[in-house]
Amino acid sequence: MLNFFAAEGPNGVQLASDIREVVWGSLAFFVLLALVVWKAGPAIKAAMTGRTERIRNELDAARAERDAAEAALTESTADLPDVGAEEDRIRAEAQETAARLKVDLKAKAEADAEAIRTRGAVDVETMKRQALGDLQEEVARVTRSATETVVTESLDDAAHSDLIETYINQVGRLS
C-alpha cells in the first residue's frame, strides 16, 4: 500500500512532500473562499440579478418596439389602396375616357364636315352668281360692241351728227 502521509521522496503522486503544507494550504483556500462567498457573494448575486433584469427589460423593450413596428406596418399596409383594384379603376376610367373622346371626335368630325359642306355650298353659290354677273357683263359688252357697230354702219352722216349733238346737249344739261 501506498503511504500518502509519508514524507519520503517522490512517490509518483503529485502531492507535496510535506502533507501539512497541503492541509494548511487547503484550509487557507477554503477560509478565503468562505470569506469571498460571505462578503462578495451578495454583491456578485446582486450584479448578476441586475444584469439579468437589465437584459430582460431590454428584451421586453425590444419586443414592444417590434410589436409597435408590426402594428404600424399592418396599419400602413391596411391604409394602402388595393393595387389590383386601383389598376382596374384606372383602366376602366381610361376606357371610359377613350370612348368619350371617340364619340366627341366623331361628333366634331361630323360637325366639321357639315361646316365644310355648307361653306362649299356657299362658295359654289357665290361663284355661280359671280360667273352669271361676269357672263352678263360680257354679253352686255358684246351687245354694246355689236350694237355700236350696227348703228355706226347703218347711220348716215346726218344722223350721226344729230346723235353727237344730242349727246353733247344731254351732257351739258347734267353739268
C-alpha positions in Angstrom: 0.0 0.0 0.0 1.0 3.5 -0.6 1.5 5.7 2.3 0.3 9.2 1.4 1.4 10.7 4.6 4.9 9.7 4.4 7.5 12.4 3.9 9.8 10.3 2.0 10.9 11.1 -1.6 8.8 11.3 -4.7 6.2 8.7 -4.8 4.7 9.3 -8.2 1.7 11.1 -6.9 1.6 14.9 -7.4 1.5 15.8 -3.7 3.8 18.0 -1.8 6.4 16.2 0.2 5.0 17.7 3.4 1.4 16.9 4.0 1.0 19.6 6.5 1.6 22.2 3.8 -1.2 20.7 1.8 -3.6 20.8 4.8 -2.7 24.4 5.8 -2.9 25.5 2.1 -6.3 23.8 1.7 -7.6 25.3 4.9 -6.5 28.8 3.9 -8.1 28.4 0.5 -11.4 27.3 2.0 -11.3 30.1 4.5 -10.7 32.7 1.8 -13.4 31.0 -0.3 -15.9 31.3 2.5 -14.9 34.9 3.1 -15.3 35.8 -0.6 -18.7 34.0 -0.7 -19.8 35.6 2.5 -18.7 39.2 1.7 -18.6 39.3 -2.1 -21.4 36.8 -2.8 -24.3 39.1 -2.2 -22.7 41.8 -4.4 -22.0 39.3 -7.1 -25.5 37.9 -6.9 -27.0 41.5 -7.0 -24.9 42.3 -10.0 -25.9 39.1 -11.8 -29.6 39.7 -10.8 -29.3 43.3 -12.0 -27.7 42.2 -15.3 -30.5 39.6 -15.7 -33.1 42.2 -15.1 -31.5 44.7 -17.4 -31.3 42.1 -20.2 -34.9 41.1 -19.5 -36.0 44.8 -19.7 -34.1 45.3 -22.9 -35.7 42.2 -24.4 -39.2 43.4 -23.3 -38.5 46.8 -24.8 -37.3 45.2 -28.0 -40.4 43.1 -28.2 -42.6 46.1 -27.5 -40.8 48.1 -30.3 -41.1 45.1 -32.6 -44.9 44.8 -31.8 -45.3 48.5 -32.4 -43.4 48.3 -35.7 -45.5 45.3 -36.8 -48.7 47.2 -35.8 -47.5 50.3 -37.7 -46.7 48.1 -40.7 -50.1 46.4 -40.6 -51.8 49.8 -40.2 -49.8 51.4 -43.1 -50.4 48.3 -45.2 -54.1 48.5 -44.5 -54.1 52.1 -45.5 -52.6 51.4 -48.9 -55.1 51.0 -51.6 -55.5 47.7 -53.2 -53.2 47.9 -56.2 -55.3 45.5 -58.3 -58.5 47.4 -57.6 -56.7 50.7 -58.3 -55.3 49.3 -61.6 -58.8 48.1 -62.6 -60.3 51.5 -61.7 -57.7 53.4 -63.7 -58.2 51.0 -66.7 -61.9 51.5 -66.6 -61.5 55.2 -66.3 -59.1 55.2 -69.3 -61.5 53.1 -71.4 -64.4 55.5 -70.4 -62.3 58.5 -71.4 -61.3 56.8 -74.7 -64.9 56.0 -75.5 -65.9 59.6 -74.7 -63.1 61.0 -76.8 -64.1 58.8 -79.7 -67.7 60.0 -79.5 -66.5 63.6 -79.2 -64.0 63.3 -82.1 -66.7 61.7 -84.3 -69.2 64.4 -83.5 -66.5 67.1 -84.1 -65.5 65.5 -87.4 -69.2 65.3 -88.5 -69.7 69.0 -87.5 -66.5 70.0 -89.3 -67.6 68.0 -92.4 -71.1 69.7 -92.3 -69.4 73.1 -92.0 -67.1 72.3 -94.9 -70.2 71.2 -97.0 -72.0 74.4 -96.0 -69.0 76.6 -96.9 -68.7 74.7 -100.1 -72.3 75.3 -101.0 -72.0 79.0 -100.2 -68.8 79.2 -102.2 -70.5 77.4 -105.1 -73.4 79.8 -104.9 -71.1 82.8 -104.7 -69.0 81.6 -107.7 -72.2 80.9 -109.6 -73.5 84.4 -109.0 -70.1 85.8 -109.9 -70.0 83.7 -113.1 -73.5 84.9 -114.0 -72.5 88.5 -113.4 -69.4 88.1 -115.4 -71.4 86.5 -118.2 -74.0 89.3 -118.1 -71.2 91.9 -118.3 -69.6 90.0 -121.2 -72.9 89.7 -123.0 -73.6 93.4 -122.4 -70.1 94.3 -123.7 -70.5 92.2 -126.8 -74.0 93.5 -127.3 -72.8 97.1 -127.0 -70.0 96.5 -129.3 -72.3 94.8 -131.8 -74.9 97.4 -131.4 -72.3 100.2 -131.8 -71.0 98.5 -135.0 -74.5 98.0 -136.4 -75.6 101.6 -135.5 -72.4 103.1 -136.8 -72.6 101.3 -140.1 -76.4 101.9 -140.6 -76.2 105.6 -139.7 -75.6 108.2 -142.3 -73.5 111.3 -141.7 -76.5 113.5 -140.9 -78.0 111.0 -138.3 -74.6 110.6 -136.9 -74.1 114.3 -136.4 -77.6 114.6 -134.8 -76.7 111.8 -132.4 -73.5 113.5 -131.3 -75.3 116.9 -130.9 -78.0 115.3 -128.8 -75.4 113.6 -126.6 -73.4 116.8 -126.1 -76.6 118.6 -125.2 -77.5 115.9 -122.6 -74.0 116.0 -121.1 -74.3 119.8 -121.0 -77.6 119.7 -119.1 -76.0 117.4 -116.5 -73.3 119.8 -115.6 
